[in-house]
């Protein structure tokens, strides 16, 4: 690979802006040393700023320390700022019950991201090459991934770039030798203790003997899968699906998913879970979710503590975790809550609110109020009524499905519930013009946004409420 070809990959494949700042992750091995040298060769003509980061993982004793010293000297010779750190990957693996490779990767990427942020680097360059890509494709396939896993690594993922992804490891070593450039050998790369090493040392050589060019074919398979995934991503964007955020997950309307091809539907489910912070489901779990959409009301536990529930209208994907904390509601301005922001201002003369998205509450009742979720046995006297009603019944009557009820914001005072947002205000919200009243507006999304909200009466219908005798409706809390 020439310097011009390297620059082309930086601009076309990695979308690295000219004049940018790149942090190169360098272990001291042949691949990462070649990457650092290529960046130094083009840093004036591209142009860009180059820095180097190295992590000593606490695994290989003195040899690992010598690697760090070697990389530091290389950076001094090339005039590259060096940022290094020592971590204890074995201790991390024991503490978190993960493998040594995973522990080292987690700690390494954490340091790289932290350093990039501190020095203002635009991106982090990694030295993965074509052989690494082929190994990743095989590992993902063997672990039961679907087509998305075959995408393996991209030339750019977020702020991570991989300019050498189309190069072979042999060609990089040959380039280093031609230019009399040294590197370090990591003896652990020859250990068959790790699955990736076994793929590299056993599986790929056998594949190459049986099918010459297998490594390149696997890399091309990854590019083809990436091309297809890019197409599906654009198709999903064009659908403009309505996603309802919940305090512990997310909900999708079942009717908007019905009739979609499974190839599109499966990707929607994976993307929705990722963006909601619920992790990436396994391929078999995606199959389960797609079957659930047509099976009626059911619930299934997924990996990572996620629970999927289908109701009459929604597929809810939620985390099983502790309850939502109460948040004091400010008497003026913006209050951020797990449900979304609340805005409080002085009410204008004649303002009342609609009881769904906004509500006028007297200032003295709002003092010391807070926002939280519903509690066992909660009851309130709805606006226009004279007897209390269980909040559970009001929410159920509004058509809110069970998995979504924890996401209904409830505004409380020491006297009781003032407002179940999106459901009903309490009779305590009745105000007088001579009082110092506040307008409370909810700026988030909530489960009652569609369904109950359009059926709710507003406070302007107070006369109709008062003209009809309301019965005391009670029930048991489940």
DASUL-V153191 format. One line per field, one symbol per residue. ss: DSSP state (A for helix, B for strand, O for the rest). psi: psi as a letter, one per 40 degrees, with the letter a starting at -180 (. if undefined). burial: + if it has 9 or more other ideal C-beta (glycine too) atoms within 8 Angstrom, else -. Layout:
ss: ???
psi: ???
burial: ???
//
This chain:
ss: OOAAAAAAAAAAAOOOOOOOBBBBBOOOOAAAAAAAAAAAAAOOOOOOBBBBBBBBOOOOOAAAAAAAAAAAAAAAAAOOBBBBBBOOAAAAAAAAOOOAAAAAAAAAAAAAAAAAAAAOOOBBBOOOOAAAAAAAAAAAAAOOOOAAAAAOOOOBBOOBBOOOOOOOAAAAAAAAAAOOOOOOOOAAAAOOOOAAAAAAAAAAAAAAAAOOOAAAAAAAAAAAAAAAAAAAAAAAAAAOOOBBBBOOBBBBBAAAAOOOOAAAAAAAAAAAAAAOOOOOOOAAAAAAAAAAOOOOOBBBBOAAABBBBBOOOBBBBBBOOOOOOOBBOOOOBBBBBOOBBBBBBBOOOOOOBOOOOBBBBBAAAAOOOBBBOOOOOOBBOBOOOOOOBBAAAAAAAOOOOAAAAAAOOBBBBOOBBBBBOOOBBBAAAOOOOOOOBBBBBBOOOOAAAOOOAAAOOOAAAAAAAAOOOOOOOOOOOO
psi: hidddddddddddefhiieahhhhhhdeiddddddddddddeddddiiihiihhhhefdebddddddddddddddddefhhhhiihigdddddddefiidddddddddddddddddddefidihhifhadddddddddddddeeiadddedbiidhhbehigeedeiiddddddddddefhiiihhdeeehediddddddddddddddddgheddddddddddddddddddddddddddfihhhhidfbiiihddedheiiddddddddddddddefeahiidddddddddddeeahiihhiieeihhhhaddihhhihhaiihiihhhieiahhhiediihhhihiiheidieecdihhhidddeheiihaiiihehiihiheieiihhdddddddefhideedeehhhhiideahdhhheciiideehiideigiihhhheaiidedicddeeiiieefdddddehhhihhiiih.
burial: --+--++-+++-++-+---+++++++++++++++++++++-++--+-+-+++++++++++--++++++-+++-++--+-+-+++--+-++-++------+-+++-+++--+++-++--+-+++++++++++++++++++++---+--++++++-++--+++++++-+++-+++-++----+-++-+--+----+-+++++-+++--++-----++++++-++--++-++--++-++----+--+++++++++++-++------+++++++++++-+-++-+-+-++++++-++------+-+---++++++-+++++++----+--+-++----+-+-++++++--+---++++++-++++++-++--++++++---++++++++-+-+++++++--++++-+++++++++++---+++++++++++++-+---+-++++++-+-++++-+++--+-++-++-++----+--------
//
